[in-house]
């Protein structure tokens, strides 16, 4: 079962519309900007981790 992120009503797994049938919230883009910001923070942390790993390699030039 899926739930609407706004009204928390249960939706059928076979409900393929983009708007909640109870409150009308767009299921795909509800709080999209917040999720995008979280993804950007995760990506920045992963990139920093990889850069630290690559800087340990002996043939890699330090920046």
Secondary structure by P-SEA (a helix, b strand, c coil): ccccccccccccccccccccccccccccccaaaaaaaaaaaaaaaaaaaaaaaaaaccccccc
